[in-house]
Amino acid sequence: DAPKFKIPESWTNCILLFFHDPKNQVFPVKVIPVNASAADFPMGNTVMFNVSPATVMAKFGDQVVKVTPGQSTSVKPPRVGSGDYLVAIDCAYPGDKEPIALCRSTWQHEANARQILFVTPSPGYKVPRIWGVLDRNQETSKKDK
């Protein structure tokens, strides 16, 4: 069957994420709708989607999150205003005794943008890959209010 999903009427803005799904013979993608309404995903926030088989543990500034496979989480702005903040992202597979470091870095927070992060399988590698997109569409956010 083709992927099916419902978008609640209360969502005033939506982002559709498409991921490869080799199990689906008809249309090999998985579609994940994201509530991108300004009230639920305001400027300055980050949302992380984990479509990998690993559990992801991350620290954005002082905020710590854990995202299990197939889940997502929202992170509030790591600082007031724009500027640098520290990021540490690890992963662990079932049976791992120690987490595997994926990222240790300083990132630039943009208070007037929303960040969307994806943790995806990386074919040929044990560790997943992290992808990020900044959404600076303030016009859409203003219309939501």
C-alpha positions in Angstrom: 0.0 0.0 0.0 1.0 3.6 -0.5 1.9 5.5 2.7 -1.1 6.9 4.5 -1.2 9.6 7.2 -3.6 12.1 8.7 -2.9 15.8 9.3 -5.0 17.2 12.2 -7.2 20.2 11.3 -5.6 22.1 14.2 -2.2 22.2 12.4 -1.9 25.5 10.6 1.4 24.6 9.0 2.9 21.2 8.1 6.2 19.8 6.9 6.2 16.3 5.2 9.3 14.3 5.6 10.0 11.5 3.1 12.4 8.6 4.0 13.3 5.5 2.0 11.3 2.4 3.1 12.5 -0.7 1.2 9.8 -2.8 2.9 7.1 -1.0 0.9 6.8 -2.6 -2.5 4.2 -0.2 -3.9 5.9 3.2 -3.0 9.2 2.7 -1.1 9.0 5.7 1.2 7.8 6.4 4.7 6.1 9.8 5.1 6.2 11.6 8.5 4.0 14.7 8.9 5.5 17.3 11.2 3.4 19.9 13.0 5.2 23.1 11.9 2.6 25.5 13.4 4.3 28.5 15.1 2.8 27.6 18.4 4.1 24.1 18.4 7.4 24.7 16.6 8.5 28.3 17.2 11.5 30.1 15.8 14.7 29.2 17.7 13.6 25.6 18.5 15.0 22.4 17.1 13.2 19.2 16.3 15.2 15.9 16.0 13.8 12.8 14.1 15.5 9.5 14.7 14.8 7.1 11.8 17.9 5.0 12.5 17.9 1.8 14.5 20.1 3.4 17.2 19.1 5.3 20.3 20.4 8.8 20.1 21.5 10.8 23.2 22.3 14.5 22.6 23.3 17.6 24.5 22.4 21.0 23.1 23.9 23.6 25.3 22.6 22.6 28.8 19.6 20.6 27.4 19.9 16.8 27.3 17.6 14.6 25.1 17.2 10.9 24.3 15.5 9.8 21.1 14.7 6.2 20.6 14.4 4.7 17.1 11.4 5.9 15.2 10.8 8.8 17.6 11.3 12.5 17.7 11.9 15.2 20.2 11.7 19.0 20.4 14.5 21.1 21.9 13.9 24.7 23.2 16.5 27.3 22.2 19.9 26.4 23.7 20.6 30.1 24.5 19.0 33.5 24.5 19.5 35.3 21.2 21.8 34.1 18.4 25.3 32.8 19.1 27.5 29.7 19.7 26.6 26.7 21.9 28.2 23.3 22.5 26.7 20.1 21.0 27.4 16.5 21.8 25.5 13.7 20.0 26.0 10.0 20.7 24.3 6.8 19.7 23.9 3.3 21.1 22.6 0.1 19.5 21.0 -2.7 21.6 23.7 -4.5 23.3 26.3 -1.7 23.1 28.2 -1.3 26.4 29.3 2.3 25.6 27.7 4.9 23.4 29.4 5.9 20.1 30.3 9.6 19.6 28.7 11.0 16.5 29.3 14.7 16.9 31.3 17.0 19.2 31.1 20.6 18.0 30.1 24.2 18.5 27.0 25.2 16.6 25.6 28.6 15.7 22.1 29.2 17.1 19.9 31.4 15.0 17.0 32.8 17.0 15.1 33.6 13.8 15.2 30.1 12.4 13.9 26.7 13.2 16.3 23.7 13.0 15.2 20.3 11.8 17.6 17.4 12.4 17.4 13.9 11.0 19.3 10.9 12.3 19.3 8.3 9.5 20.9 5.0 8.7 24.2 5.4 6.7 24.5 2.4 4.4 27.9 0.8 4.7 28.7 2.4 8.1 27.8 1.2 11.6 27.0 4.7 12.9 24.0 6.8 11.6 24.3 10.0 9.8 23.0 13.4 11.1 21.4 15.8 8.6 20.2 19.3 9.4 18.0 21.9 7.8 17.3 25.5 8.9 13.8 26.8 8.3 13.9 30.6 8.1 10.4 31.0 6.8 9.2 33.7 9.2 6.3 34.7 6.9 4.7 31.3 7.4 5.2 31.5 11.2 3.7 35.0 11.3 0.5 33.8 9.5 0.2 30.9 12.0 -0.3 33.3 14.9 
